[in-house]
Amino acid sequence: MGILSTALSEAFSQVLLSLVHNWPYLLASILIAAALRVFVDQKSVPEYLRRNRQFSVVTATAAAVATPLCSCGTTAVVLGMMAGMLPWAPIIAFMVASPLTSPGELFYSAGLFGWPFALTYFGASIVLGLAGGLAGSILESRGWLRGQARFQEAPAAAAVCACEEPQLIPLAALTVPQGAAIPATRLALSAIEAAPNCGCEGPAPSAPAAKTAPTRPTWRSYAREVQTTGGQLLKLFLGFAFLGYFLNALIPTEWIAGLFGENSFGVPLAATLGLPFYLSSEASLPLVRALIDTGMSPGAAMAFLIAGAGTSMGAVAGALTIARWRVIAVVVGTLWLGSIAFGYFFNMLIYFGLV
């Protein structure tokens, strides 16, 4: 009982010290994240990417690291990109880079790990997004990603029932003449004959849809978002920082240092464990910070965060609703290999005294 009470006391004091040290960075992270959510129309991201096709991979990567999207938000943007008939390369680039970081998380990680770690992590997000886009471009040119979109949109044509909304139907349900290719990465416009019993008798004139003016952001809505985002981030920070320091007080330091310290297998082990055990950036960052204090190398911490962010259950589940296993394999493989490379890279920077 004495060991447990001591662990609780140490964890509580460490969390208070961490909060005192990191509150300016937490505040900056909250303000930036709330501003991006309120004043930046995230629905316009797919349209922006469609207008900038010439450098689509670079543009998709830049948009991914500049917007604070959750897994559902990333899925929605990817669907919009597919509707714009973009190839797989920019879509994969966005899927790789989007879950990793955002301007708000840059300040959040800088407070916990320092600016060298935060900037390296932010740079890794950009590099891996570009690498994923390059891999997608090569694989798509060789036909390996053909047929990997799960849905294709069948909109109304001139002879199609005008009173029904376009439906998403599985690719397998489409009847395509032999030799014709369905664009694998697109919600293509398919001229599909409507069933005779669709409920319409020829194309009927439709009344003009009433246009609703978009809600303009206000400072009051921004203040509400700051309150909501701040409350969520503070609860996750305090809760998982406490959990991390509590486990540190119970688990021998030699175990953490032996598994994730300065050894040959700590980085790939952390990257592999990041695939199933990563929770979210708000929760995992303070938890990993506590593990570093117990002996985990910063490179192993970076590998865990990079690999886990894009392969969490939410990210993979969202991706599987719109793409098949080959696309997911490219995304996961890029993140896993890239996390190991950047983990070793950051440990080397520390070893040579460059950070």
C-alpha positions as CSV (number, residue, x, y, z in Angstrom):
1,M,0.0,0.0,0.0
2,G,2.9,2.3,0.7
3,I,4.3,1.8,-2.8
4,L,0.9,2.7,-4.3
5,S,0.5,5.8,-2.3
6,T,4.1,6.9,-3.1
7,A,3.4,6.3,-6.8
8,L,0.2,8.4,-6.7
9,S,2.0,11.2,-4.9
10,E,4.9,11.3,-7.3
11,A,2.6,11.2,-10.3
12,F,0.5,14.1,-9.0
13,S,3.6,16.2,-8.3
14,Q,5.1,15.4,-11.8
15,V,1.8,16.4,-13.5
16,L,1.7,19.7,-11.7
17,L,5.4,20.4,-12.7
18,S,4.6,19.5,-16.3
19,L,1.6,21.8,-16.4
20,V,3.5,24.7,-14.9
21,H,6.2,24.2,-17.6
22,N,3.9,23.6,-20.5
23,W,0.9,25.9,-20.0
24,P,2.1,28.6,-22.5
25,Y,2.4,25.9,-25.2
26,L,-0.9,24.4,-24.3
27,L,-2.6,27.8,-24.5
28,A,-1.0,28.5,-27.9
29,S,-2.1,25.1,-29.2
30,I,-5.6,25.6,-28.0
31,L,-5.9,29.1,-29.6
32,I,-4.4,28.0,-32.9
33,A,-6.5,24.8,-33.1
34,A,-9.7,26.7,-32.3
35,A,-8.9,29.4,-34.9
36,L,-8.4,26.9,-37.6
37,R,-11.6,25.1,-36.8
38,V,-13.7,28.3,-36.7
39,F,-12.2,30.5,-39.4
40,V,-11.0,28.0,-41.9
41,D,-13.7,26.2,-43.9
42,Q,-12.5,22.6,-43.9
43,K,-15.1,21.7,-46.6
44,S,-13.2,23.9,-49.0
45,V,-10.0,21.7,-48.8
46,P,-11.1,19.2,-51.5
47,E,-12.0,22.1,-53.9
48,Y,-8.7,23.7,-53.3
49,L,-6.9,20.5,-54.1
50,R,-8.9,20.0,-57.3
51,R,-7.9,23.5,-58.4
52,N,-4.2,22.8,-57.9
53,R,-3.7,19.6,-59.7
54,Q,-0.3,20.4,-61.2
55,F,1.4,20.0,-57.9
56,S,-1.3,17.9,-56.3
57,V,1.0,15.8,-54.0
58,V,2.8,18.9,-52.6
59,T,-0.5,20.7,-52.3
60,A,-2.2,17.7,-50.6
61,T,0.7,17.4,-48.1
62,A,0.6,21.1,-47.3
63,A,-3.1,21.0,-46.7
64,A,-2.8,17.9,-44.5
65,V,-0.3,19.5,-42.1
66,A,-2.1,22.8,-42.0
67,T,-5.5,21.6,-41.0
68,P,-6.4,20.1,-37.6
69,L,-8.6,17.2,-38.9
70,C,-9.7,14.2,-36.9
71,S,-10.1,10.8,-38.6
72,C,-13.6,11.6,-39.7
73,G,-12.5,14.9,-41.1
74,T,-9.7,13.2,-43.0
75,T,-12.1,10.7,-44.5
76,A,-14.5,13.5,-45.6
77,V,-11.7,15.4,-47.4
78,V,-10.5,12.2,-49.1
79,L,-14.0,11.5,-50.3
80,G,-14.1,15.0,-51.8
81,M,-10.7,14.4,-53.5
82,M,-12.0,11.2,-55.0
83,A,-15.1,13.0,-56.2
84,G,-12.8,15.5,-57.9
85,M,-11.3,12.6,-59.9
86,L,-7.8,13.0,-58.4
87,P,-5.3,10.1,-58.7
88,W,-4.2,8.1,-55.8
89,A,-0.9,9.9,-55.3
90,P,-2.3,13.1,-53.6
91,I,-4.9,11.1,-51.8
92,I,-2.3,8.8,-50.2
93,A,-0.1,11.8,-49.4
94,F,-3.1,13.4,-47.6
95,M,-3.9,10.2,-45.8
96,V,-0.3,9.8,-44.6
97,A,0.4,13.4,-43.5
98,S,-3.0,14.5,-42.2
99,P,-3.2,12.5,-38.9
100,L,0.4,13.3,-37.9
101,T,0.4,16.9,-37.0
102,S,-1.1,20.4,-37.3
103,P,0.0,23.9,-36.3
104,G,-1.7,23.5,-32.9
105,E,0.0,20.2,-32.3
106,L,3.4,21.7,-33.2
107,F,3.2,24.0,-30.2
108,Y,1.8,21.2,-28.0
109,S,4.7,18.9,-28.8
110,A,7.2,21.7,-28.5
111,G,6.1,22.3,-24.9
112,L,6.4,18.6,-24.0
113,F,9.5,17.6,-26.0
114,G,11.3,20.9,-27.0
115,W,11.5,22.6,-30.4
116,P,14.1,20.3,-32.0
117,F,11.8,17.3,-31.5
118,A,8.7,19.2,-32.5
119,L,10.2,20.6,-35.7
120,T,11.7,17.3,-36.6
121,Y,8.3,15.6,-36.1
122,F,6.6,18.3,-38.2
123,G,9.2,17.9,-40.9
124,A,8.8,14.2,-40.8
125,S,5.0,14.6,-41.5
126,I,5.8,16.6,-44.6
127,V,8.5,14.2,-45.9
128,L,6.4,11.1,-45.3
129,G,3.4,12.7,-47.0
130,L,5.5,13.4,-50.1
131,A,7.0,9.9,-49.9
132,G,3.6,8.3,-49.7
133,G,2.4,10.4,-52.7
134,L,5.5,9.3,-54.7
135,A,4.9,5.6,-53.8
136,G,1.2,6.0,-54.8
137,S,2.2,7.5,-58.1
138,I,4.6,4.7,-59.0
139,L,2.2,1.9,-57.9
140,E,-0.7,3.5,-59.7
141,S,1.3,3.9,-62.9
142,R,2.0,0.1,-62.8
143,G,-1.7,-0.7,-62.2
144,W,-1.2,-2.1,-58.7
145,L,-3.9,0.3,-57.2
146,R,-6.5,-0.3,-59.9
147,G,-9.9,-1.1,-58.4
148,Q,-9.0,0.0,-54.9
149,A,-11.8,2.5,-54.4
150,R,-14.8,1.0,-52.6
151,F,-17.5,3.2,-54.0
152,Q,-18.4,4.8,-57.2
153,E,-21.1,7.5,-57.6
154,A,-24.0,6.9,-60.0
155,P,-25.6,10.4,-60.6
156,A,-28.7,11.1,-62.5
157,A,-28.2,11.5,-66.2
158,A,-30.8,12.8,-68.8
159,A,-32.7,9.5,-68.8
160,V,-32.2,8.8,-65.1
161,C,-34.8,9.4,-62.5
162,A,-34.6,13.0,-61.5
163,C,-36.3,12.7,-58.2
164,E,-33.8,10.5,-56.5
165,E,-30.4,11.5,-55.0
166,P,-27.3,9.9,-56.4
167,Q,-26.4,6.7,-54.5
168,L,-23.1,5.3,-53.6
169,I,-22.9,1.7,-54.9
170,P,-20.2,-0.9,-54.5
171,L,-17.8,-1.2,-57.5
172,A,-18.6,-4.9,-57.7
173,A,-22.2,-4.1,-58.5
174,L,-21.3,-2.1,-61.7
175,T,-21.7,-3.8,-65.1
176,V,-18.9,-2.7,-67.3
177,P,-18.3,-3.7,-70.9
178,Q,-15.4,-6.0,-71.4
179,G,-12.1,-4.1,-71.8
180,A,-13.5,-0.9,-70.3
181,A,-11.6,0.4,-67.3
182,I,-13.3,2.1,-64.3
183,P,-11.1,4.8,-62.8
184,A,-9.9,3.2,-59.5
185,T,-9.5,6.4,-57.5
186,R,-12.6,8.3,-58.6
187,L,-16.2,8.7,-57.7
188,A,-16.7,8.7,-61.4
189,L,-19.8,9.9,-63.1
190,S,-21.3,6.7,-64.5
191,A,-24.1,6.7,-67.1
192,I,-26.2,3.9,-65.6
193,E,-29.7,3.2,-66.8
194,A,-32.3,3.8,-64.1
195,A,-34.6,1.0,-63.2
196,P,-38.1,1.4,-64.8
197,N,-39.8,1.3,-61.4
198,C,-37.8,4.1,-59.9
199,G,-40.9,6.2,-59.2
200,C,-40.4,8.8,-61.9
201,E,-42.0,9.1,-65.4
202,G,-39.3,10.8,-67.3
203,P,-37.2,13.7,-66.3
204,A,-39.2,16.1,-64.2
205,P,-38.4,19.7,-63.8
206,S,-36.9,20.4,-60.4
207,A,-37.6,23.5,-58.4
208,P,-34.5,25.5,-57.7
209,A,-33.0,24.6,-54.4
210,A,-33.0,27.3,-51.8
211,K,-29.6,28.5,-51.1
212,T,-28.7,29.0,-47.5
213,A,-26.0,31.6,-46.7
214,P,-23.1,30.0,-45.0
215,T,-22.7,30.8,-41.3
216,R,-20.0,33.4,-40.8
217,P,-17.7,32.8,-38.0
218,T,-17.8,35.2,-35.1
219,W,-15.6,35.9,-32.2
220,R,-18.3,34.5,-29.9
221,S,-18.2,31.2,-31.8
222,Y,-14.4,31.3,-31.6
223,A,-14.6,31.8,-27.8
224,R,-16.9,28.8,-27.5
225,E,-14.5,26.7,-29.6
226,V,-11.6,27.8,-27.4
227,Q,-13.6,26.7,-24.3
228,T,-14.5,23.4,-25.9
229,T,-11.0,22.6,-27.3
230,G,-9.3,23.8,-24.1
231,G,-11.4,21.7,-21.9
232,Q,-10.9,18.6,-24.0
233,L,-7.1,19.1,-24.3
234,L,-6.6,19.9,-20.6
235,K,-8.5,16.8,-19.5
236,L,-6.6,14.5,-21.8
237,F,-3.2,16.2,-20.9
238,L,-3.8,15.9,-17.2
239,G,-5.3,12.4,-17.3
240,F,-2.7,10.7,-19.5
241,A,0.3,12.6,-18.1
242,F,-0.8,11.3,-14.7
243,L,-1.2,7.8,-16.1
244,G,2.3,7.9,-17.6
245,Y,4.0,9.2,-14.5
246,F,2.0,6.7,-12.3
247,L,3.2,3.8,-14.4
248,N,6.7,5.2,-14.3
249,A,6.6,5.0,-10.5
250,L,5.5,1.4,-10.6
251,I,7.6,0.0,-13.6
252,P,11.3,-0.3,-12.9
253,T,13.3,2.3,-14.9
254,E,15.6,-0.5,-16.2
255,W,12.7,-2.1,-18.0
256,I,11.8,1.0,-20.0
257,A,15.4,1.8,-20.7
258,G,16.1,-1.8,-21.7
259,L,13.2,-1.9,-24.2
260,F,13.2,1.6,-25.6
261,G,16.5,3.1,-24.7
262,E,19.7,3.6,-26.7
263,N,19.8,0.1,-28.3
264,S,19.4,-1.3,-31.7
265,F,15.8,-2.5,-31.5
266,G,14.1,0.2,-29.3
267,V,13.1,2.3,-32.3
268,P,11.5,-0.4,-34.5
269,L,9.9,-1.9,-31.4
270,A,8.3,1.5,-30.5
271,A,7.2,2.0,-34.1
272,T,5.5,-1.5,-34.1
273,L,3.8,-0.9,-30.8
274,G,2.5,2.4,-32.0
275,L,0.3,0.6,-34.6
276,P,-2.1,-1.0,-32.1
277,F,-1.6,1.1,-29.0
278,Y,-1.6,4.7,-30.1
279,L,-4.7,6.5,-28.7
280,S,-4.7,10.1,-30.0
281,S,-2.1,12.9,-30.1
282,E,-3.7,14.7,-27.1
283,A,-3.5,11.6,-25.1
284,S,-0.3,9.9,-26.4
285,L,2.0,13.0,-26.3
286,P,1.9,13.4,-22.5
287,L,2.1,9.7,-22.0
288,V,5.2,9.4,-24.1
289,R,6.7,12.4,-22.4
290,A,6.5,10.5,-19.1
291,L,8.1,7.4,-20.7
292,I,11.0,9.6,-21.9
293,D,11.6,10.7,-18.3
294,T,11.8,7.0,-17.4
295,G,14.4,6.0,-20.0
296,M,12.7,5.8,-23.5
297,S,15.0,7.4,-26.1
298,P,13.5,10.4,-28.0
299,G,14.0,8.5,-31.2
300,A,11.8,5.7,-30.0
301,A,9.3,8.2,-28.8
302,M,9.2,9.8,-32.3
303,A,8.8,6.4,-34.0
304,F,5.9,5.5,-31.7
305,L,4.1,8.8,-32.4
306,I,4.6,8.8,-36.1
307,A,3.6,5.2,-36.7
308,G,0.7,5.3,-34.3
309,A,-0.9,8.6,-35.4
310,G,-1.8,7.5,-38.9
311,T,-2.5,3.9,-38.1
312,S,-4.8,4.3,-35.0
313,M,-8.1,2.4,-35.0
314,G,-10.0,5.5,-36.0
315,A,-7.7,6.4,-38.9
316,V,-7.6,2.8,-40.3
317,A,-11.4,2.3,-39.8
318,G,-12.1,5.6,-41.7
319,A,-9.7,4.6,-44.5
320,L,-11.2,1.2,-44.9
321,T,-14.6,2.7,-45.6
322,I,-13.4,4.3,-48.8
323,A,-10.3,2.3,-49.9
324,R,-9.2,-1.3,-50.1
325,W,-6.3,-3.1,-48.5
326,R,-3.6,-2.1,-51.1
327,V,-4.1,1.6,-50.4
328,I,-4.1,1.0,-46.7
329,A,-0.9,-1.1,-47.0
330,V,0.8,1.8,-48.8
331,V,-0.2,4.2,-46.1
332,V,0.7,2.0,-43.2
333,G,4.0,0.9,-44.8
334,T,5.0,4.5,-45.4
335,L,4.3,5.4,-41.9
336,W,6.0,2.4,-40.3
337,L,9.2,2.5,-42.3
338,G,9.3,6.3,-42.1
339,S,8.8,6.3,-38.4
340,I,11.8,4.0,-37.9
341,A,14.0,6.1,-40.2
342,F,13.1,9.3,-38.4
343,G,13.5,7.7,-35.0
344,Y,17.1,6.6,-35.8
345,F,17.7,10.0,-37.5
346,F,16.7,11.9,-34.4
347,N,18.8,9.7,-32.1
348,M,21.7,10.3,-34.4
349,L,21.2,14.0,-34.1
350,I,21.3,13.7,-30.3
351,Y,24.4,11.4,-30.4
352,F,26.4,13.9,-32.5
353,G,25.2,16.8,-30.3
354,L,23.3,18.6,-33.1
355,V,20.1,19.0,-31.1
